[in-house]
């Protein structure tokens, strides 16, 4: 079933994220994912670059599609002008990709200045301009395309809860709703109570929300997130559970399963970040009783 159809039917969807292989063919990645084929509604491919080597995201999406996966092309828009963005989206469409997940790359707004708000609006406008043209079958330069291109559009959104963030997030989500967002994908969720508060402010948009869930394998990984991404992102009790558990993998799966089960009553799906552990994804799906 297409991701768009699953969302329309209000199914609890399950997607996962992987990185396009750098400097090698994508067959090994596909092999690791075969054990979850039919159990995930989509696999998103993020753009990756390391020391000048770039992963071929669109090619990997194409290979996943050929192997009966619903592939999701994930891109950012901040560092791309309209022509660059247009080329990538047309290439994705030509490769048979139906799903687009977009981040501004700087979408985690934490201030409340007019400049920050305007930056997002300019970014949304750039994306909308490209999408409008290719949906009509023409380029931004006015040239005719062989076929019209359309995507199920997913938009990244910060799901924090603080003094000023909610109002700015509402503006951000409203802008993306106007340009046709089919679902919002949150930043990683660890605190269900805070997430429920966030959702109480966003349900009025009528757009499905998919919660990102990151698999925590060790206490060290959790502390890294708190130190380098956001202080307090992972609750201390989770860190202690991983730290004290004699069986780290079992504790990791229990945390994942409890989070997913709590999210089933709050939103319309989960987006699983494996951080390189694709071969064990099926065990986590089993633990959380997902399909």
C-alpha positions in Angstrom: 0.0 0.0 0.0 1.2 3.5 -0.8 2.1 5.7 2.1 -0.3 8.3 0.9 -3.2 5.7 1.0 -2.1 4.4 4.4 -2.3 8.0 5.8 -5.6 8.6 4.1 -7.0 5.5 5.8 -5.7 6.7 9.1 -3.6 3.6 9.6 -0.8 3.8 12.2 2.1 4.0 9.8 5.7 2.9 10.3 8.6 4.4 8.4 12.3 4.2 8.9 15.3 6.3 7.9 18.6 5.1 6.4 21.5 6.8 4.8 22.5 6.3 1.2 25.7 4.3 1.0 28.8 6.4 0.2 31.3 5.0 -2.3 29.5 1.6 -2.6 26.5 0.1 -4.2 23.2 0.1 -2.3 22.5 -3.7 -2.6 23.9 -4.4 0.9 21.6 -1.9 2.5 18.7 -3.4 0.6 19.7 -6.8 1.8 19.6 -5.7 5.5 16.1 -4.2 5.0 14.6 -7.3 3.3 13.6 -8.7 6.7 11.2 -5.8 7.3 9.7 -5.6 3.8 6.0 -5.5 4.2 6.3 -4.3 7.8 7.3 -0.7 7.1 5.2 1.7 5.0 8.2 3.7 3.8 11.9 4.0 3.9 13.4 7.5 3.8 16.9 8.2 2.4 18.7 11.2 3.7 21.3 13.0 1.6 24.8 12.3 3.0 28.3 13.6 2.3 31.6 12.7 4.1 35.0 14.1 3.1 33.8 14.9 -0.4 32.1 11.6 -1.0 28.4 11.9 -1.6 25.9 9.1 -1.3 23.6 8.7 -4.3 20.3 9.2 -2.5 18.0 9.1 -5.6 19.7 6.0 -7.0 19.3 4.2 -3.6 15.6 5.2 -3.5 15.2 3.8 -7.0 16.8 0.5 -6.0 14.6 0.3 -2.9 11.5 0.8 -5.1 12.7 -1.9 -7.4 12.9 -4.2 -4.4 9.3 -3.4 -3.4 9.9 -0.8 -0.8 8.0 2.5 -0.7 11.0 4.9 -0.9 11.0 8.5 0.5 13.4 11.0 -1.0 14.6 13.2 1.9 16.2 16.5 1.1 16.9 19.9 2.6 16.2 23.3 1.0 18.4 25.8 2.7 21.5 25.4 0.6 19.8 24.8 -2.7 18.5 27.5 -5.0 15.4 26.9 -7.0 17.2 25.4 -10.0 19.1 22.9 -7.9 16.0 21.9 -6.0 14.0 21.6 -9.2 16.7 19.3 -10.7 16.7 17.0 -7.7 12.9 16.7 -7.6 12.6 16.1 -11.4 15.3 13.4 -11.1 13.4 11.8 -8.2 10.2 11.8 -10.1 11.9 10.3 -13.2 13.2 7.5 -10.9 9.6 6.7 -9.9 9.8 8.2 -6.4 6.4 9.4 -5.1 7.3 10.6 -1.6 9.2 13.7 -0.6 10.4 14.6 2.9 11.7 18.1 3.3 13.6 19.9 6.0 14.9 23.5 5.8 18.1 22.2 7.5 17.6 25.0 9.9 14.0 24.4 10.8 14.5 24.2 14.6 13.5 27.7 15.4 14.3 28.7 19.0 14.1 32.4 18.9 11.2 34.8 18.2 12.8 37.4 16.0 11.1 38.6 12.7 14.3 37.6 10.8 14.1 34.0 11.9 10.4 33.8 11.0 11.0 35.4 7.6 13.9 33.0 6.9 11.5 30.1 7.2 8.8 31.8 5.0 11.4 32.5 2.3 12.4 28.8 2.4 8.8 27.6 2.2 8.2 30.0 -0.7 11.1 28.6 -2.6 9.9 25.0 -2.2 6.3 26.0 -3.1 7.5 27.8 -6.3 9.3 24.7 -7.5 6.5 22.3 -6.6 3.8 24.5 -8.2 5.7 24.5 -11.5 6.5 20.8 -11.8 3.0 19.9 -10.8 1.9 21.9 -13.8 4.4 20.2 -16.0 6.9 23.1 -16.5 10.1 24.3 -15.1 10.6 27.5 -13.2 12.2 28.8 -16.4 9.0 28.1 -18.3 10.1 25.1 -20.2 7.7 22.2 -20.7 8.4 18.9 -18.8 7.7 15.5 -20.4 5.4 14.6 -17.5 3.9 16.4 -14.5 5.5 15.6 -11.2 3.8 15.4 -7.9 4.7 14.0 -4.5 3.3 13.2 -1.1 5.0 16.0 0.8 6.2 15.4 4.4 7.6 18.3 6.4 10.0 18.2 9.3 8.9 20.1 12.4 10.4 20.8 15.8 8.3 19.2 18.5 9.7 21.0 21.5 7.7 22.8 24.2 9.0 26.0 25.7 8.3 29.7 26.4 8.2 31.0 22.8 8.6 28.0 20.6 5.0 26.8 20.2 3.7 30.0 18.6 6.6 30.0 16.1 6.1 26.3 15.4 2.4 27.0 14.7 3.4 29.6 12.1 5.9 27.2 10.6 3.3 24.4 10.4 0.7 26.7 9.0 3.0 27.8 6.2 3.8 24.2 5.3 0.1 23.3 5.4 -0.6 26.0 2.9 1.8 24.5 0.4 0.2 21.0 0.6 2.0 19.1 3.4 0.6 15.6 3.7 2.1 14.9 7.1 4.5 16.4 9.7 7.5 14.5 10.9 8.7 15.5 14.4 12.1 15.6 15.9 12.9 12.6 18.1 10.4 11.9 20.9 11.4 10.6 24.3 9.0 12.4 26.7 5.4 11.4 25.9 3.9 14.0 28.3 5.7 16.9 26.5 4.7 15.5 23.1 1.1 15.3 24.1 1.2 19.0 25.1 2.7 19.8 21.7 0.0 17.9 19.9 -2.7 19.7 21.8 -1.7 22.9 20.0 -1.3 21.3 16.5 -4.3 19.0 16.0 -6.3 21.9 14.6 -4.3 21.8 11.3 -5.9 18.5 10.4 -2.5 17.2 9.1 -1.3 13.7 10.3 1.7 13.8 12.6 4.4 11.1 12.6 6.7 10.9 15.6 10.4 10.3 15.1 11.6 7.6 17.4 15.4 7.0 17.8 16.6 3.6 18.9 18.8 4.1 22.0 21.3 1.2 22.3 23.5 2.5 25.1 23.6 5.1 27.8 26.6 6.7 26.1 24.5 7.3 23.0 21.8 9.0 25.1 24.3 11.2 26.8 25.8 12.1 23.5 22.4 13.4 22.3 21.9 15.4 25.5 25.4 16.9 25.2 25.5 17.7 21.5 21.9 18.0 20.2 19.8 19.3 23.1 20.2 19.3 26.8 17.6 17.1 28.5 16.5 15.5 25.2 16.7 12.0 26.7 15.2 11.8 30.2 17.7 10.7 32.9 15.5 7.7 33.9 16.1 6.3 30.4 19.8 6.7 30.7 19.9 5.0 34.0 17.8 2.1 32.7 20.4 1.5 29.9 23.3 2.1 32.3 22.2 -0.5 34.9 20.6 -3.1 32.7 22.6 -6.4 32.5 21.2 -6.9 29.0 21.6 -3.6 27.2 19.8 -4.8 24.0 16.8 -6.0 26.0 16.6 -2.7 27.8 16.9 -0.8 24.5 14.0 -2.8 23.0 11.9 -2.2 26.1 12.4 1.6 25.9 11.6 1.6 22.3 8.5 -0.6 22.7 7.1 1.5 25.6 7.6 4.7 23.6 5.9 3.4 20.5 3.0 1.9 22.5 2.4 5.3 24.1 2.6 7.1 20.7 -0.1 4.9 19.2 -2.7 6.8 21.2 -1.3 10.2 20.3 -0.4 10.4 16.6 -0.6 8.6 13.3 2.7 6.8 13.1 6.4 6.5 13.9 9.5 7.2 11.9 12.3 4.9 13.3 15.9 6.1 13.3 18.2 3.0 13.5 21.6 4.8 13.3 23.1 2.0 11.3 21.3 -0.9 12.9 19.1 -1.8 10.0 19.8 -5.5 10.4 18.2 -5.5 13.9 15.1 -3.3 13.0 12.8 -6.4 12.8 13.5 -7.3 16.4 12.5 -3.8 17.5 9.4 -4.0 15.4 8.6 -7.3 17.1 9.2 -5.8 20.6 6.7 -3.0 19.8 4.2 -5.3 18.1 4.4 -3.4 14.9 2.9 -5.4 12.1 
